[in-house]
């Protein structure tokens, strides 16, 4: 699972094998160990709620959740992404995007075997 962030935007890309785990176990997780000993974890979970996508950050743990309905549609079809915007204070929004991972053609060293080749555009502009 890949995590990308910018100002008020979180993007997660999920590989084929991770999608299988998500379907079976309802959650996938990753972690990053820092030299200070801090462990940052992030996860994608299928939740029993009606909110399309939600994000919670507590104690170095980022949890994105998607509704069962949206997850089923996304996992079992060629649908590439689930996208949502959550209102924040001061008229801002948190942009949440969960995608099936495409191969990055501009990164020849990257293992692309677990990506969604069949859904990728013939000539992708970027990954």
Secondary structure, 3 states (H helix, E strand, C coil): CEEEEECCEEEEEECHHHHHHHHHHCEEEEEEECCCCCEEEEEEEEECCCCCEEEEEECCEEEEEEEHHHHHHHHCCCCCEEEEEEEECCCEEEEEEEEECCCCCCCCCCCCCCCCHHHCCCCCCCC
